[in-house]
Amino acid sequence: MPILENYQQFDGRHWETGTVCNFLAYTGVKAPHTGRPYSEALLMGVSGGAVMGYFSFAYEGYDPHARILTRNTFDPLDTMLSRLGVVQHRHHTTSPEKGVANLVDTIEGGEPAIVWADYFSLPYNAFPYDEGMWAMFPILVYGYDETAETVHIADRAPVPLTISTDELHKARARVKKDKFRVLTLEPPVADKLPGAVQAGIWDCLKLYTEKPPKGSKNNFGLAAYRHWIKLLTKPKTRLSWAREFPAGRKMLAGLAGVFSDINIFGKVGYAERDVYADFLEEASQILAKPALSEVAAQFRRSAAAWDAFGQALLPAEVPLLGEMGQVLRQQRDLLFSQGSAATEAIARLKQREKALLAEAENAFPLTEAEVEAFREEMAAHVQQIHDVEETAVTLLKEAML
């Protein structure tokens, strides 16, 4: 029954950076500039930092999606660890028995185990099984009790999570390339920290202003804001909101997706601009560049603008939209406060989500004229965020030159 009895590290909030943050904190690693555990903000900045990405897509049998990226998603885990000089110890097998043995051996050796598990299969996320939906993310396992068939997990919530050994097995086995992988880490190399911070900042600048490593330039950075504004205000444009997210169920689905990416999905609000501002405050100290604190202040203005946008997407004064926002927040808050004990309550809220989408099909609370005005208001919020972040990017580049 291996379990790290003194495990108390539940501060991590995002899969890659939060999991590494929790692992390093448990193993006693301290950052050279603070003498305290590496902050998740620092790890986020090193991994590539804040970004803007906008995408919309639709699959047969599903509601259309409008999604935004708030952080660099181009291989952030390996990028972060490589820049910090972290040696990775990976055990990867297709054998279920060996996968369990590697996990148990790691915990018995005194370290938590980073494993990859399907987000949609983990029961505390309360999704019904769907053959067409999966997403493998790293989580931290710090206990594996084969007798009680219980697994102890740290995953985004500031409280312990527990699932059965069978549930973990199914979640780990969902995608072949990530199947039964176990990862442990050596400490970062302190001398590499300044270079890692600089590289992370330049990654951020490039994704705001240059063509991304993959995909269209219109989907990333400052260009993505301008592209999104066009989609909101020019109905005849390909993939416009008027075409892809018309009044009714589709519009509510689009609004809920963007709202979740600002406030819910792997984060707690502000499109993570507050987290990036915290990183820049640390970077100012690490690189001895006081101007980065001024950039941090500008990103905090962006955080406030994103927060205002998030509230405007599902406003309380429009009952159907406001209830959807409340339902989404309640799911996040229940997981964060009650952990696995909230699974049934979260599942009921997901059923309410579906009911609200169904209601929107025949009883959408906005007229066509109000829908058009709503999209114009969305565009105004996006423009405001663009302007704030255009200034932030200019200041950031000046501070780094």
Buried (B, 14 or more C-beta within 10 A) or exposed (E): EBBBEEBEBBBBBBBBBBBBBBBBBBBEBBBEBEEEBBBBBBBBBBBBBBBBBBBBEBEEEEBBBBBBBBBBBBEBBEBBBBBBBBEEEEBBBEEEEBBBBBBBBBBEEEBBBBBBBBBBBBBBBBBEEEEEBBEBBBBBBBBBBEEEEBBBBBBBBBBBBBBEBEBBBBBBBBBEEBBBBBBBBEBBBBEBBBBBBBBBBBBBBBBBBEBBEEEEBBBBBBBBBEBBBBBBBEEEBEBBBBBBBBBBBBBBBBBBBBBBBBBBBBBBBBBBBBBBBBBBBBBBBBBEBEBBBBBBBBBBBBBBBBBEBBBBBBBEEBEBBBBBBBBBBBBBBBBBEBBBBBBEBBBBBBEBBEEBBEBBEEEBBBEEEEBBEBBEBBBBBBBBBBBBBBBBBBBBBEBBE
